[in-house]
Amino acid sequence: MRCLKSLGLVLLGTAVSAFSGCSSLMLSFSGPESVPARSVPGIVLTRPRSDMQEISLSRLRQTPPDHHQLGPNDILGVYIENVLGKTGEPPPVNFPEDGERDPSIGFPIPVREDGSIALPLIPPMKVEGLTIEQVTNLVRKAYTQDQKLLPSGKDRIIVTLIKRRTYQVLVVREESGAKDGVTKRGDGAMIDLPVYENDLLHALNATGGLPGTDAKNEVLIIRDDGKRGARYDQFVSQVKMSKMPCQAPPIIPDAPNVIRIPLRFHPDQPPTFTEQDIILNKGDIVMIQSRESEKFYTGGVLGGGEHLIPRDYDLDVLGAIAMAGGPVGSAGNVFSSSQRRGMGGGGGGSGARTGPVPPSQAIVIRKLPDGSQIPIKIDLNRALTDSSERILIQPDDIVMVRYTCAEEVINTALSLLQINILTGFR
């Protein structure tokens, strides 16, 4: 037993002496070009998501007029005694299918694509943009004054609205989620929106509500313009093919027929879209994109893995390590169960494996807009009390937790000591 103690003292002495000799290896371990977190320029850092505010839902809905204004594909109910309907016969009554409006009276007369209606014995009449009351007066004037087909003051003319025009739009939702054993689903729905309800808020409400946390915090509206879309595809192809090997990836702008509607924004960058932008027309596409690509990746002690970044709140480097099952704020134990499973600075596989002395260094490899990468060095011990070390994680970050040279030596020495002590008891 005395020999085992002597061996343990020798191993600990070796570890302590190695600690002073590891300073020259530290630089090569973390990479000669690593930038300390507190020295990283602000342009490389992620803006806090907690500072963002929700958009007012009223901005996603159009303001309806006080009175319905007619347009193509509206259907009017018209009754004109002795012209559309015989004397003594009651006018037809039309009950709406949805049951949300009052019954209408009259024979169905559609508003044509040119905004006019066709009635017996008189020329076509332009009604686009007029109210029901204005059309009633216009029809009465045509039959009693212009054409003199009916006695003035004794006519029986009724004009009502049977059916409002609708706009057919496509809503595509790429939100991910478990459904029938599939981890990602894409739902599409073709919906008909009545006039004055043909806006973004009603389209979302009709297809499941606002985007969930598995969707991006924005909605794309793609206008029905196939020709411009084809030209845009050709433009993107030409730009990407013209890129030289040493050039940074080109910044591709949105297509001219695409409108981005943010659902959350930073106060200093309020959305600039207008009410006209959220009004949907026939053939428009509403697109909700999945956040599946908003992930960060782990390596080193944490093992290889990918993890989804929260959408509405901030995730700093300590939170990312904790999410991956890594050691945060724990000093470990010489005889811990994690030590029995194994240890090492480059452990792969799932889950973190730590020694008695936990790793104190993390490297975040961040992709820059020009396609290059910057390694950011974080002191995990300092990060517990210094917020400048706790950088926020952004998509495509690679988080690697690693031991310093001294920590590797000490853990190895303690591991050998543990093995010898356990062997001595047998």
N, C-alpha and C positions, 0 to 999 in steps of 0.2 A: 504493500500500500504506500509505503514511503517512496518507493521508486516511481509510482504513478504520480505522486505529488510533485516530485522533482521533474518528471517529464512535462507536467502541466506548466510548471514555472518556466521551463526552457522554452516551450511553445509560446507562452505569453510574452517572454522576453524577446523572442524573435519577431513577434507581431509588433511590439512597441518600437523596436529598432527599425523595422520596415516602414513604420509610419513616417519617420523622418526622412526616409529615402524615397518616398513616393511622390514628393513634390514635383520632381522632374517628369514623372509619368502622367500627372494629372492633365496637363495640357493636351498631350496626345490622346488621352482617353476621351475627353469631351470634344475634341476636334479643334484644330488651331484657329478656325474661323468662327467659333461659337461666340455669340454676342450675349452678354449678361442681360437678363430680363429688364433690369432697371435702366439699361442703356439703349434699349430698342427705341428707334424713332416712332413717334405717334402714328405715322402713316402706315406702319406695319401692323399696328394693334387694331383690335376689333372694337367698334363702338358698343357700349353697353346696351343690351336689349331691354334692360329694365327701365331705361330712359324713354322708351318708345310709348306712344299713346295710341289708343284705339280710334279709328276713324268714326265719325258720327254716321250712324246708319241712314239718317235722312239724306245724306249725300249720295247714297246709292239708289235713291228713288226719285222719280220725276214728279214735278208738281202739276197735277191735272188742272185743266181750266174749269171755270165755274159752270160752263155749259158744254155739252158734247158738240164738237165741231166735225162735220161730216167729211169723209174721205173715201177713196176707192175701197170697194169690198164691204162697206157698210150696207145693211139691208134695211130699207124703209118699209113701213106699213102705210099704204096710201088708200084712202077711200074717197071717191068723188061720185056723188049720186048722179045717176044717169050716164056716167062715163065709165067708172070702175065701180059697178054695183047698181042694182036696179032699185027703183022707188019702192018703198015698203019693205024691202028686205034688209034685215040687220047686217051691218058690216061684219066681216069675219074677225074673230078674236084669236090672237096667237099667244100661247102660254110658253114662256121661256123654258128651255130644257134644264138649265141650272137652278131654276127656282129662286134666283137672287134678285131678279128684277120684276117690275110690275108687268102684267099682260099688255100686249100692244094690239092695236086695231088697224085693219086695212089689208089690202092685197100686197104681197111682197114685191118690192121694186128695188133691185140692187143698184148701188152706185158703181158706175163703170170705171174702168182704169183711167179714163181721161177726166174723171171727176164729175161726170154728168149723169142724169137719169133720163130715161125715155118713157113718156106718158102718151096715151092715145090722143090723136088729133092736134097735137102741138109739137113744135120743134124740140129737140133735146135741150135740156135745161142744165146749166152749170150750177152745181151745189157744193162743190168742195170748199171746205172752210166755213160753211154756213151752219147756223144752229137750226134745230127743228122748227122753231118759231119763224125764223127767217125764210125757211123753205116753204112753210105753210102760206105765208104772205105772198111769196113769189108764185106759187102754183095758183093761188086765188086770183092774182092779178092777170096771169096768163089766160085763164079760162073766162074771166068776167070782163076784162078790159081790153087786153091785147087781141084775143081771138073772138071775144063776145059769144062764147058758146054756152055760157050759163048766165042767168039773170043776176045782176049785181045785188048783193044784200040778201039774196034768197038761196044762195048756194050752200051745199052741205059738203065741205071739204075737211078731211081729217088726215093729218100726217103724224106718224109716230115712228119710233125706232124699234125694229124687230130684233136686230142682231148687230152688235158692234163688230167692227173689223178686228182681225187677229193677225199676229205676226209669228211665223214659225221660226224658231231658233233651235240650235243644237247646243246642249250643255254636256261637256265632257269633264268627268271628274276622275283624276288619277290617284286619288288618295289611297294610301296603302293601309292594309288591315286584314286581319284574319277573316276569311270567308270561305266556307267549304274546304278548309285545309289549304287554301292558297294565301300566301303572305302578301301578295300585291294584287289589287284588282283595279280594273278600269271600267267605270260605268258611263254610259252615254244615254241621253234621253232627248228625243225630239219633242218639244213642247210648243203649244200655241198660247201666246200671251195676248189678252185683249188690249186694245188701245188704252193708253194711259196707265196700263200695268205692264207694258213692254219695257221694263227696265231691269237693271242688274239685280236689285234686291228681290223682286218678284221671281226672277229666273232661279235664283239660289233657293228661295223659299219653296219653290215647286219641285226641287230636286234634292232635298235633304237638308237645307239650311246653310248657314255659313260654313266655310271650310274648317275642318277639325284641326287638331294639333299635328296630324300626320300630313297636312298639306301646307304649301307655302303661304306666306302672309300677303298674298296678292292674287288678283284674278286678271286673266288676260281676256280681252275682247278682240276677236278677230273678225274684221268686217268682210262681208261677202264680196271679194274682189279677186277672182282667180287669176286674172291677167297680171296684176301687180304682184301676187304671190309667186307666180312663175318667174317673173323678172327678178324678184328678190332671191329665189333659189339659185338662179344663174349667177347673180352678183356674188353671193356667198361662196359658191364653188370657185369662181375666178379669183377671189381674194385669197382663199386658202391655197389654191394651186400656185399662186404667184409668190407665196412666202418662201424666202431663202432659208437654208438650214440654220444660219446663225442669227436670224431675226427673231424677235419676240413674237409670240402669238398675236395676230391682229385682233383688234377690238371690233367685233361685229355688231352694228347697230340693229335695233328692232326693225322688222319689216314696216313699211309705211302704213299698212292696214291693221297694225296691232296697237292696241291701247292697253297700258298697264294701269290697273287700279289697285293701289296699295291699301291694305286693311289695317296696318299699323305703320307708324312713321315717327321719326325723330322730330321734336318740336321745331328745330331750326330748318327742317325740310318738309314743310306742309305740302300735301298733294295739290297739284295744279290742274287736275282734270276738271272739265265743266259738266253741267247737267246733260248737255247734248252727247257727251261721250258715253254716258251710262244708259242712254236710250237705245234699245235694241230694235233692229229692223229685220225684215225677212232675209233668211240665209246667214245671219250672224252666228258666230261660234263663241260660246263662253267656255273658257278653259281654266280648270283648277289643277295645278301641277302638284305632283307628289314631292315630299321632302326626302325621298329615299336617298338622294345623293348628298344630303347635308350630314355627313358623317366625319368622325375623326378616327384615326387608326392608332393602335398601340403596338409596342414592341419592347425588347429588352426584358427586364424582370417581369413586366406585366404580361408577357407572352403576346403572340400575334392575335389581333382581333379588330373588329370594327364596331363602332357605337354611334347611335343616332344622337345628334346634338338637340337639346331642347329648343322648342320654337320660340317660346314667349318669355324665357328668363335666361339669365347669364349662367354660363358654365366656365369656371376658371380651371386652371391646371390641377389644383388640388381636388376639385370636384370630379374632373375627368379621371384622375387616378383612382379615386374612390369608386367611381362608376365601373371601372375596369377590374375592381377587386384588388387594387394595389394597397400597399402600406402607407397610411397617412397618419402622422402623429402618434405612432406606436413604437416603443423602443424594443419590442420583441422580448423573447425569453430563451435562455440557453436550451431549455428542454421543451420548447413549444412543439405542438403537433406539426406546425409548418416546417420546422427544422427537420423533423423526422422524415417528412416527405421529400426533402432535398433542398438545395440552395444553389446559388450561383448568380453571376451578374448577367448572363445572357440567356436566361431561361426562356424557352419557347413554350408552346402549348397554351392551354386555357388556364386562366387564373394566375395570380402572382405567387411566387415562391420566394420567401425572404429568409435570411439568416437571423441570428441573434441581434446583430447590429443592422438595422434596416438601411436601405439605400437612401442617400441624401441628395441625389442629383437627378435632374430630369432634363432632357433635351426635347424641345418642341421644334420640329422641322416644318417651317411654314412656306407655302407657295406664294410668290409675289405676282402682281399683275402681269409682269413681263415674262412670266414663265420660269424664272429662276427661283431658287430656294434659299432660305436663311435659317441656320440653326440657332435657336434661342436657348441659352443655358439658364436653368432655374435651380437655385439653392433651396431644397425642400424644407430644410430647418429654418432658414430665414423667412420662407414664404408663410410659415405659421403666424408670424407677427408683422410681416412687411407686405403690404398690399401691392407694392410695386413689383414684387416677384410673382404675384398671382395673376398672370396674364390670362385674358379670356380666350377660350378655344373657338376657332372658326373652322368652317368646313375644309376638309382635306388636310388638316393638321395631322402630323405623326408625333405621338407622344411616346417617348422612350425613357423609362426609369432605369437608372444604372447605378451600380456601386462605384465609389471612388476606389482608388488602388488600396488605400489604407483599410477601408472597410472590407475589401476582398481578403486581405491578409489576415485581419482579425477574425473574420468569420471562419476562414479556413483553419486557423489555429484553434479556435473554440470548438469547431467541429471535430477536429482530431482529439482534442482534450475530452470531449464528450464520449467519443467512441472508446477511448482508452479507459475512461472511468467505468463505463458500462461493461467493458470487457473484464475489468478487474473484479466486478461484483459477481461474475458468473462462476 
